[in-house]
Amino acid sequence: MTTIGGLSPAVPSTGPAKTDPAKLAHAAGQFEALLLGEMLKSATSEGWMGGSEDQSCSSLSEMAQEQFAQALADSGGLGIAKMITGAIRRDAKQATPASSPGTPAVR
């Protein structure tokens, strides 16, 4: 069982995971967009466009930040999604035995 930082997964693995590259890329991209959105939210917490904000301006700002974060992530963003997918693919390759059937995998 693989651990991250000394923590084991909540649901133990029953074997090597079959990862769909498209689903993996989508999930990593969504994660990066969420992270970028939170960064933008904290950076603009003092009020975007200056001055005090009413409820409609606040809603508009949140929508703009979400769309901007998604657009950044879709165009490569900070490269976080690429790093995540690369790390997961490397881990999946290491977990998959390259030996012939019947030969125990060395871990």
C-alpha positions in Angstrom: 0.0 0.0 0.0 1.4 3.4 -1.0 1.6 6.1 1.6 1.9 9.8 1.1 3.7 11.6 3.9 3.1 8.7 6.3 -0.6 8.6 5.6 -2.2 5.6 4.1 -5.3 5.8 1.8 -8.7 5.6 3.3 -9.7 2.9 0.9 -7.0 0.2 0.4 -6.1 -0.6 -3.2 -7.2 -4.0 -4.5 -4.5 -3.9 -7.2 -2.9 -1.7 -9.8 -5.3 1.1 -10.7 -6.4 1.4 -14.3 -6.1 5.1 -15.0 -7.9 6.6 -17.9 -5.6 9.3 -19.2 -8.4 11.6 -20.3 -10.1 11.4 -16.9 -6.8 11.9 -15.1 -6.0 15.0 -17.2 -9.5 16.4 -16.6 -9.4 15.9 -12.9 -5.9 17.3 -12.6 -6.9 20.3 -14.7 -10.0 20.9 -12.5 -7.8 20.7 -9.4 -5.4 23.3 -10.9 -8.3 25.6 -11.8 -9.7 25.3 -8.2 -6.3 26.1 -6.8 -5.8 29.1 -9.1 -9.3 30.3 -8.2 -8.5 30.2 -4.5 -5.2 32.0 -5.1 -7.1 34.7 -7.1 -9.8 35.0 -4.4 -7.2 35.6 -1.7 -5.3 38.1 -3.9 -8.4 40.1 -4.6 -10.1 39.8 -1.2 -9.7 43.5 -0.6 -12.0 44.3 -3.4 -11.5 44.0 -7.1 -12.0 47.1 -9.2 -11.4 49.3 -6.2 -13.8 50.7 -3.7 -16.5 49.0 -1.8 -18.4 46.1 -3.4 -22.1 45.5 -3.3 -23.6 42.0 -3.6 -23.9 42.1 -7.4 -20.3 43.3 -7.9 -19.1 40.6 -5.5 -20.9 37.9 -7.5 -19.5 39.2 -10.7 -16.0 39.2 -9.3 -16.4 35.6 -8.1 -17.6 34.5 -11.5 -14.8 36.4 -13.3 -12.2 34.8 -11.0 -13.6 31.3 -11.6 -13.6 31.8 -15.4 -10.2 33.3 -15.4 -8.8 30.5 -13.2 -10.4 27.9 -15.6 -9.0 29.6 -18.6 -5.5 29.7 -17.0 -5.6 26.0 -16.1 -6.9 25.1 -19.6 -4.0 26.9 -21.2 -1.4 25.1 -19.0 -1.7 27.3 -16.0 1.2 26.9 -13.6 1.9 23.4 -14.8 0.5 21.8 -11.7 -1.9 19.5 -13.6 1.0 18.3 -15.8 3.1 17.6 -12.7 0.2 15.7 -11.1 -0.6 13.5 -14.1 3.1 12.8 -14.6 3.6 11.7 -11.0 0.5 9.5 -11.1 1.6 7.9 -14.4 5.1 7.2 -13.0 3.6 5.7 -9.8 1.2 3.5 -11.9 4.2 2.3 -14.1 6.2 1.4 -11.0 3.2 -0.4 -9.5 2.7 -2.5 -12.7 5.1 -5.4 -12.8 7.1 -5.5 -16.0 7.9 -9.1 -15.5 6.2 -12.1 -17.1 3.1 -13.6 -15.6 3.9 -16.0 -12.8 7.0 -14.1 -11.7 6.5 -12.1 -8.5 7.0 -8.4 -8.8 9.8 -6.8 -6.8 8.8 -3.7 -4.9 
